[in-house]
Amino acid sequence: MIDRLDAALRFQQEALSLRNQRQSVIASNIAHADTPGYKARDFDFSSTLAQSVERGHRNEGMSLSTTSVRHLPAQAPGREEFDLAYRIPLQSSVDGNTVEMDAERVAFADNAVHFESGLTVMNSKIKTMLAAIQQ
């Protein structure tokens, strides 16, 4: 039963996790907007999400060690690894910094809106499941 619930929510869980990580990357770019020589970073959300969901279906991850035979064996998700790429600036700066605040603000707002919509979808799925359980 739990594995079916996990399968039903896995995509949204992976998407929200990656949106959170992308928000951190974009926030780091914004924080370093005045740092000379800083190179703005980002990653391709769709391909990373596809890889993450595929990896999740294969149940790759870490096996937790047990120190007693009475311990339950468990599987922990592996560390999310994604390729951070450097952003190519539209306009070069004198100090070598590639952060373009307008592009970062747009990316930050777009990612935040997608995160909120993902939460709304997940909330709707959970409410639907709860309604089905109560009947």
DOTOR-569316 format. One line per field, with one value per atom (N, C-alpha, C): x, z, y; residue in one letter; residue number from 1; atom name. Coordinates in steps of 0.001 Angstrom, whole numbers. Atoms other than C-alpha are relative to their C-alpha. Example, Ala and Ser with C-alpha at 12.3 -4.5 7.8 and 13.67 -1.06 7.14 Angstrom:
% DOTOR-569316
c1	(890 / 12300 / 900 / -820 / 13670 / -770)
c3	(0 / 7800 / 0 / -60 / 7140 / 730)
c2	(-1190 / -4500 / 1200 / -1190 / -1060 / 1090)
aa	(A / A / A / S / S / S)
i	(1 / 1 / 1 / 2 / 2 / 2)
at	(N / CA / C / N / CA / C)
This chain:
% DOTOR-569316
c1	(822 / 0 / 872 / -882 / 2764 / 758 / -735 / 4662 / -867 / 901 / 1593 / -129 / 45 / 1350 / 1281 / -1289 / 5037 / 75 / -30 / 4675 / -909 / 938 / 1701 / 552 / -510 / 3591 / 1469 / -1439 / 7151 / 359 / -339 / 7112 / -55 / 133 / 5846 / 1067 / -1039 / 8268 / 1349 / -1269 / 11220 / 17 / 69 / 10041 / 171 / -121 / 9658 / 1409 / -1369 / 13044 / 964 / -874 / 14748 / -291 / 336 / 12854 / 652 / -638 / 14130 / 1503 / -1437 / 17705 / 321 / -239 / 17407 / -169 / 201 / 16084 / 1260 / -1246 / 19216 / 1121 / -1043 / 21476 / -220 / 309 / 19708 / 228 / -228 / 19772 / 1491 / -1456 / 23515 / 528 / -401 / 23912 / -325 / 405 / 21983 / 875 / -834 / 24010 / 1401 / -1349 / 27239 / -1 / 106 / 26092 / 1126 / -1064 / 28842 / 1380 / -1281 / 31610 / 787 / -785 / 34343 / 407 / -412 / 34983 / -981 / 968 / 31915 / -723 / 680 / 30378 / -1374 / 1370 / 26578 / -192 / 230 / 25416 / -1496 / 1381 / 22194 / 38 / 76 / 21004 / -1300 / 1179 / 18530 / -994 / 968 / 15477 / -642 / 742 / 13622 / 841 / -821 / 16495 / 415 / -370 / 17543 / -1171 / 1183 / 13973 / -217 / 160 / 13761 / 1004 / -1029 / 17039 / -311 / 299 / 15953 / -1156 / 1145 / 12602 / 411 / -469 / 14281 / 860 / -864 / 16868 / -843 / 875 / 14077 / -747 / 718 / 12223 / 908 / -935 / 15359 / 435 / -308 / 15598 / 1489 / -1403 / 19195 / 112 / -198 / 20501 / 995 / -912 / 22362 / -744 / 558 / 21697 / 509 / -392 / 21703 / 575 / -640 / 23961 / -817 / 673 / 22460 / 1053 / -960 / 24308 / -573 / 649 / 21828 / -915 / 884 / 19818 / -1449 / 1363 / 16702 / -296 / 211 / 17220 / -655 / 649 / 15055 / 930 / -815 / 16944 / -733 / 627 / 16332 / 843 / -655 / 17187 / -182 / 54 / 18033 / 209 / -222 / 17773 / 1425 / -1356 / 21096 / 42 / -178 / 22494 / -318 / 351 / 21042 / 1248 / -1132 / 23732 / -509 / 394 / 23104 / 1141 / -1083 / 25361 / -341 / 141 / 25639 / 783 / -649 / 26398 / 182 / -213 / 27757 / -955 / 862 / 25365 / 869 / -709 / 26522 / -662 / 608 / 26011 / -312 / 347 / 24295 / 880 / -850 / 26494 / 1141 / -1150 / 30004 / 217 / -309 / 31147 / 1514 / -1424 / 34496 / 705 / -641 / 35148 / -97 / 72 / 34401 / -1190 / 1189 / 31165 / -1051 / 973 / 28535 / -1445 / 1360 / 25504 / -713 / 845 / 22813 / -1268 / 1068 / 20330 / -1392 / 1324 / 17381 / -310 / 197 / 17828 / -170 / 101 / 18322 / -1349 / 1308 / 15192 / -1120 / 1013 / 13142 / 55 / -150 / 14539 / -495 / 422 / 13933 / -1528 / 1463 / 10307 / -663 / 548 / 9626 / 94 / -188 / 11042 / -937 / 901 / 9019 / -1440 / 1362 / 5784 / -188 / 88 / 6496 / 10 / -22 / 7286 / -1384 / 1337 / 3956 / -1037 / 961 / 2048 / 218 / -284 / 3796 / -585 / 614 / 2694 / -1511 / 1448 / -865 / -425 / 309 / -858 / 142 / -204 / 568 / -1112 / 1077 / -1982 / -1310 / 1212 / -4782 / 0 / -94 / -3546 / -232 / 162 / -3359 / -1451 / 1413 / -6869 / -871 / 744 / -8179 / 162 / -243 / -6539 / -724 / 702 / -7950 / -1504 / 1435 / -11440 / -334 / 243 / -11147 / 87 / -146 / -9999 / -1218 / 1128 / -12892 / -1297 / 1249 / -15527 / -64)
c3	(0 / 0 / 0 / -83 / 946 / -1307 / 1255 / -2252 / -1099 / 975 / -4294 / 263 / -338 / -2426 / -425 / 387 / -2997 / -1510 / 1457 / -6702 / -509 / 436 / -6990 / 212 / -334 / -5443 / -379 / 272 / -6630 / -955 / 989 / -9662 / 622 / -621 / -7711 / 1062 / -1021 / -4877 / -631 / 692 / -7275 / -594 / 613 / -9074 / 1050 / -1057 / -5822 / 572 / -519 / -4575 / -946 / 969 / -7785 / -102 / 5 / -7795 / 1187 / -1193 / -4261 / -219 / 246 / -5303 / -1039 / 1014 / -8377 / 601 / -657 / -6211 / 779 / -743 / -4056 / -938 / 969 / -7119 / -500 / 499 / -8445 / 1095 / -1120 / -4997 / 210 / -114 / -4853 / -1088 / 1077 / -8219 / 367 / -374 / -6960 / 1130 / -1127 / -3740 / -445 / 485 / -5766 / -1177 / 1136 / -8210 / -34 / -56 / -7039 / 224 / -212 / -6638 / -1311 / 1241 / -9226 / -392 / 514 / -11397 / 255 / -283 / -10187 / -1286 / 1186 / -12869 / 409 / -300 / -12764 / -428 / 255 / -12623 / -81 / 66 / -13404 / -535 / 606 / -14547 / -771 / 831 / -17098 / 821 / -908 / -14986 / -595 / 558 / -17411 / -133 / 145 / -18197 / 1365 / -1347 / -14537 / 675 / -560 / -13496 / -622 / 671 / -16089 / 534 / -542 / -14844 / 1436 / -1407 / -11223 / 165 / -68 / -11795 / -452 / 478 / -13781 / 1059 / -1048 / -11053 / 1188 / -1108 / -8463 / -264 / 335 / -10311 / 79 / -121 / -10279 / 1445 / -1430 / -6484 / 292 / -316 / -6600 / 1249 / -1219 / -3368 / 887 / -951 / -269 / 884 / -974 / 1853 / 1374 / -1349 / 5510 / 727 / -750 / 7721 / 1236 / -1224 / 10492 / 931 / -988 / 13681 / 812 / -699 / 14916 / -978 / 886 / 13268 / 179 / -240 / 14789 / -695 / 733 / 12834 / -1337 / 1295 / 9791 / -1094 / 1109 / 6511 / -667 / 610 / 4767 / -1160 / 1163 / 1603 / 74 / -1 / 1606 / -1417 / 1356 / -1541 / -153 / 273 / -3152 / -72 / 73 / -3188 / -1412 / 1302 / -5986 / -629 / 722 / -8514 / -1334 / 1266 / -11369 / -465 / 598 / -13722 / 1 / 16 / -12948 / -1189 / 1165 / -16105 / 244 / -92 / -16443 / -964 / 875 / -17820 / -894 / 942 / -20888 / 54 / -140 / -20314 / -1357 / 1213 / -22891 / -166 / 30 / -21957 / 975 / -860 / -20578 / 966 / -981 / -17502 / 95 / -94 / -16804 / 1026 / -1071 / -13607 / -182 / 262 / -15171 / 630 / -612 / -13242 / -1095 / 1047 / -15414 / 500 / -536 / -13160 / -628 / 548 / -14953 / 841 / -995 / -12344 / -612 / 616 / -14722 / -327 / 341 / -15979 / 1261 / -1249 / -12429 / 675 / -599 / -11164 / -736 / 792 / -14020 / 302 / -291 / -13391 / 1411 / -1386 / -9635 / 106 / -48 / -10116 / -728 / 760 / -12755 / 799 / -809 / -10528 / 1208 / -1156 / -7545 / -397 / 474 / -9573 / -292 / 263 / -10770 / 1303 / -1297 / -7183 / 645 / -579 / -5964 / -730 / 747 / -8765 / 285 / -387 / -7905 / 1357 / -1320 / -4292 / -111 / 197 / -5457 / -578 / 596 / -7599 / 1027 / -1023 / -4771 / 1041 / -972 / -2340 / -545 / 628 / -4777 / -27 / 20 / -5145 / 1391 / -1372 / -1385 / 443 / -352 / -917 / -698 / 731 / -3602 / 657 / -663 / -1866 / 1344 / -1284 / 1508 / -181 / 272 / 8 / -363 / 363 / -1476 / 1205 / -1226 / 1859 / 908 / -904 / 3745 / -508 / 513 / 1454 / 227)
c2	(-1195 / 0 / 1267 / -1165 / 2410 / 197 / -134 / 1642 / 611 / -624 / 2641 / 1499 / -1428 / 5939 / 687 / -555 / 6506 / 174 / -83 / 5767 / 1119 / -1032 / 8113 / 1408 / -1336 / 11028 / 207 / -84 / 10287 / 1134 / -1027 / 12578 / 1389 / -1315 / 15578 / 222 / -108 / 14856 / 335 / -257 / 14748 / 1410 / -1329 / 17890 / 1091 / -1017 / 19852 / 41 / 39 / 18692 / 710 / -665 / 19805 / 1491 / -1432 / 23111 / 703 / -559 / 23709 / 173 / -90 / 22964 / 1066 / -1033 / 25176 / 1389 / -1294 / 28002 / 384 / -258 / 27681 / 438 / -365 / 27836 / 1424 / -1350 / 30940 / 1037 / -928 / 32569 / 231 / -152 / 31910 / 939 / -912 / 33635 / 1439 / -1359 / 36648 / 537 / -429 / 36758 / 401 / -294 / 36866 / 974 / -921 / 39541 / 1024 / -1004 / 41907 / -600 / 674 / 39315 / -35 / 13 / 39902 / -1424 / 1295 / 36855 / -1137 / 1068 / 34916 / -397 / 516 / 32705 / -540 / 426 / 32274 / -1448 / 1426 / 28638 / -273 / 471 / 26788 / -1425 / 1328 / 23358 / -139 / 250 / 22037 / -808 / 611 / 21268 / -1245 / 1135 / 18968 / -1258 / 1203 / 16616 / -541 / 445 / 16508 / -697 / 641 / 15680 / -1375 / 1297 / 12898 / -1011 / 895 / 11408 / -385 / 246 / 11721 / -980 / 914 / 9992 / -1395 / 1301 / 7217 / -681 / 543 / 6747 / -463 / 366 / 6643 / -1283 / 1226 / 3890 / -1214 / 1109 / 1771 / -218 / 103 / 2291 / 46 / -179 / 3365 / 851 / -768 / 4730 / -710 / 592 / 3756 / -985 / 928 / 722 / 414 / -378 / 1599 / -1198 / 1074 / -446 / -345 / 438 / -2494 / -585 / 505 / -3328 / -1149 / 1093 / -5894 / -723 / 752 / -8653 / 435 / -467 / -7070 / 1330 / -1246 / -3831 / -292 / 135 / -3356 / 503 / -504 / -3123 / 1164 / -1174 / 187 / 490 / -582 / 1998 / 1508 / -1460 / 5707 / 493 / -516 / 7775 / 495 / -467 / 8544 / 1512 / -1440 / 12022 / 472 / -548 / 14096 / 604 / -557 / 14771 / 528 / -589 / 17105 / 889 / -771 / 18934 / 1477 / -1456 / 22617 / 529 / -593 / 24516 / 1487 / -1430 / 28003 / 707 / -803 / 30605 / 859 / -859 / 32428 / 1376 / -1332 / 36164 / 622 / -733 / 38319 / 1229 / -1178 / 41254 / -237 / 246 / 40901 / 1161 / -1047 / 42762 / 160 / -318 / 44381 / -894 / 775 / 42391 / -1513 / 1439 / 38957 / -691 / 577 / 38434 / -225 / 305 / 36690 / 29 / -75 / 37269 / 1191 / -1056 / 39241 / 23 / -61 / 40369 / -132 / 121 / 40686 / -1459 / 1418 / 37116 / -843 / 759 / 35836 / 227 / -293 / 37585 / -729 / 708 / 36132 / -1497 / 1426 / 32640 / -318 / 192 / 33008 / 16 / -114 / 34121 / -1167 / 1126 / 31454 / -1291 / 1202 / 28729 / 7 / -105 / 29999 / -297 / 263 / 29940 / -1488 / 1434 / 26407 / -810 / 678 / 25356 / 63 / -174 / 26773 / -849 / 816 / 25050 / -1484 / 1387 / 21773 / -338 / 214 / 22164 / -116 / 47 / 22814 / -1352 / 1301 / 19665 / -1108 / 1026 / 17563 / 66 / -174 / 18999 / -571 / 523 / 18143 / -1527 / 1463 / 14552 / -583 / 487 / 14116 / 120 / -168 / 15521 / -1041 / 1015 / 13152 / -1363 / 1275 / 10195 / -69 / -30 / 11245 / -165 / 134 / 11576 / -1440 / 1390 / 8091 / -921 / 817 / 6652 / 150 / -261 / 8260 / -614 / 573 / 6742 / -1452)
aa	(M / M / M / I / I / I / D / D / D / R / R / R / L / L / L / D / D / D / A / A / A / A / A / A / L / L / L / R / R / R / F / F / F / Q / Q / Q / Q / Q / Q / E / E / E / A / A / A / L / L / L / S / S / S / L / L / L / R / R / R / N / N / N / Q / Q / Q / R / R / R / Q / Q / Q / S / S / S / V / V / V / I / I / I / A / A / A / S / S / S / N / N / N / I / I / I / A / A / A / H / H / H / A / A / A / D / D / D / T / T / T / P / P / P / G / G / G / Y / Y / Y / K / K / K / A / A / A / R / R / R / D / D / D / F / F / F / D / D / D / F / F / F / S / S / S / S / S / S / T / T / T / L / L / L / A / A / A / Q / Q / Q / S / S / S / V / V / V / E / E / E / R / R / R / G / G / G / H / H / H / R / R / R / N / N / N / E / E / E / G / G / G / M / M / M / S / S / S / L / L / L / S / S / S / T / T / T / T / T / T / S / S / S / V / V / V / R / R / R / H / H / H / L / L / L / P / P / P / A / A / A / Q / Q / Q / A / A / A / P / P / P / G / G / G / R / R / R / E / E / E / E / E / E / F / F / F / D / D / D / L / L / L / A / A / A / Y / Y / Y / R / R / R / I / I / I / P / P / P / L / L / L / Q / Q / Q / S / S / S / S / S / S / V / V / V / D / D / D / G / G / G / N / N / N / T / T / T / V / V / V / E / E / E / M / M / M / D / D / D / A / A / A / E / E / E / R / R / R / V / V / V / A / A / A / F / F / F / A / A / A / D / D / D / N / N / N / A / A / A / V / V / V / H / H / H / F / F / F / E / E / E / S / S / S / G / G / G / L / L / L / T / T / T / V / V / V / M / M / M / N / N / N / S / S / S / K / K / K / I / I / I / K / K / K / T / T / T / M / M / M / L / L / L / A / A / A / A / A / A / I / I / I / Q / Q / Q / Q / Q / Q)
i	(1 / 1 / 1 / 2 / 2 / 2 / 3 / 3 / 3 / 4 / 4 / 4 / 5 / 5 / 5 / 6 / 6 / 6 / 7 / 7 / 7 / 8 / 8 / 8 / 9 / 9 / 9 / 10 / 10 / 10 / 11 / 11 / 11 / 12 / 12 / 12 / 13 / 13 / 13 / 14 / 14 / 14 / 15 / 15 / 15 / 16 / 16 / 16 / 17 / 17 / 17 / 18 / 18 / 18 / 19 / 19 / 19 / 20 / 20 / 20 / 21 / 21 / 21 / 22 / 22 / 22 / 23 / 23 / 23 / 24 / 24 / 24 / 25 / 25 / 25 / 26 / 26 / 26 / 27 / 27 / 27 / 28 / 28 / 28 / 29 / 29 / 29 / 30 / 30 / 30 / 31 / 31 / 31 / 32 / 32 / 32 / 33 / 33 / 33 / 34 / 34 / 34 / 35 / 35 / 35 / 36 / 36 / 36 / 37 / 37 / 37 / 38 / 38 / 38 / 39 / 39 / 39 / 40 / 40 / 40 / 41 / 41 / 41 / 42 / 42 / 42 / 43 / 43 / 43 / 44 / 44 / 44 / 45 / 45 / 45 / 46 / 46 / 46 / 47 / 47 / 47 / 48 / 48 / 48 / 49 / 49 / 49 / 50 / 50 / 50 / 51 / 51 / 51 / 52 / 52 / 52 / 53 / 53 / 53 / 54 / 54 / 54 / 55 / 55 / 55 / 56 / 56 / 56 / 57 / 57 / 57 / 58 / 58 / 58 / 59 / 59 / 59 / 60 / 60 / 60 / 61 / 61 / 61 / 62 / 62 / 62 / 63 / 63 / 63 / 64 / 64 / 64 / 65 / 65 / 65 / 66 / 66 / 66 / 67 / 67 / 67 / 68 / 68 / 68 / 69 / 69 / 69 / 70 / 70 / 70 / 71 / 71 / 71 / 72 / 72 / 72 / 73 / 73 / 73 / 74 / 74 / 74 / 75 / 75 / 75 / 76 / 76 / 76 / 77 / 77 / 77 / 78 / 78 / 78 / 79 / 79 / 79 / 80 / 80 / 80 / 81 / 81 / 81 / 82 / 82 / 82 / 83 / 83 / 83 / 84 / 84 / 84 / 85 / 85 / 85 / 86 / 86 / 86 / 87 / 87 / 87 / 88 / 88 / 88 / 89 / 89 / 89 / 90 / 90 / 90 / 91 / 91 / 91 / 92 / 92 / 92 / 93 / 93 / 93 / 94 / 94 / 94 / 95 / 95 / 95 / 96 / 96 / 96 / 97 / 97 / 97 / 98 / 98 / 98 / 99 / 99 / 99 / 100 / 100 / 100 / 101 / 101 / 101 / 102 / 102 / 102 / 103 / 103 / 103 / 104 / 104 / 104 / 105 / 105 / 105 / 106 / 106 / 106 / 107 / 107 / 107 / 108 / 108 / 108 / 109 / 109 / 109 / 110 / 110 / 110 / 111 / 111 / 111 / 112 / 112 / 112 / 113 / 113 / 113 / 114 / 114 / 114 / 115 / 115 / 115 / 116 / 116 / 116 / 117 / 117 / 117 / 118 / 118 / 118 / 119 / 119 / 119 / 120 / 120 / 120 / 121 / 121 / 121 / 122 / 122 / 122 / 123 / 123 / 123 / 124 / 124 / 124 / 125 / 125 / 125 / 126 / 126 / 126 / 127 / 127 / 127 / 128 / 128 / 128 / 129 / 129 / 129 / 130 / 130 / 130 / 131 / 131 / 131 / 132 / 132 / 132 / 133 / 133 / 133 / 134 / 134 / 134 / 135 / 135 / 135)
at	(N / CA / C / N / CA / C / N / CA / C / N / CA / C / N / CA / C / N / CA / C / N / CA / C / N / CA / C / N / CA / C / N / CA / C / N / CA / C / N / CA / C / N / CA / C / N / CA / C / N / CA / C / N / CA / C / N / CA / C / N / CA / C / N / CA / C / N / CA / C / N / CA / C / N / CA / C / N / CA / C / N / CA / C / N / CA / C / N / CA / C / N / CA / C / N / CA / C / N / CA / C / N / CA / C / N / CA / C / N / CA / C / N / CA / C / N / CA / C / N / CA / C / N / CA / C / N / CA / C / N / CA / C / N / CA / C / N / CA / C / N / CA / C / N / CA / C / N / CA / C / N / CA / C / N / CA / C / N / CA / C / N / CA / C / N / CA / C / N / CA / C / N / CA / C / N / CA / C / N / CA / C / N / CA / C / N / CA / C / N / CA / C / N / CA / C / N / CA / C / N / CA / C / N / CA / C / N / CA / C / N / CA / C / N / CA / C / N / CA / C / N / CA / C / N / CA / C / N / CA / C / N / CA / C / N / CA / C / N / CA / C / N / CA / C / N / CA / C / N / CA / C / N / CA / C / N / CA / C / N / CA / C / N / CA / C / N / CA / C / N / CA / C / N / CA / C / N / CA / C / N / CA / C / N / CA / C / N / CA / C / N / CA / C / N / CA / C / N / CA / C / N / CA / C / N / CA / C / N / CA / C / N / CA / C / N / CA / C / N / CA / C / N / CA / C / N / CA / C / N / CA / C / N / CA / C / N / CA / C / N / CA / C / N / CA / C / N / CA / C / N / CA / C / N / CA / C / N / CA / C / N / CA / C / N / CA / C / N / CA / C / N / CA / C / N / CA / C / N / CA / C / N / CA / C / N / CA / C / N / CA / C / N / CA / C / N / CA / C / N / CA / C / N / CA / C / N / CA / C / N / CA / C / N / CA / C / N / CA / C / N / CA / C / N / CA / C / N / CA / C / N / CA / C / N / CA / C / N / CA / C / N / CA / C / N / CA / C / N / CA / C / N / CA / C / N / CA / C / N / CA / C / N / CA / C / N / CA / C / N / CA / C)
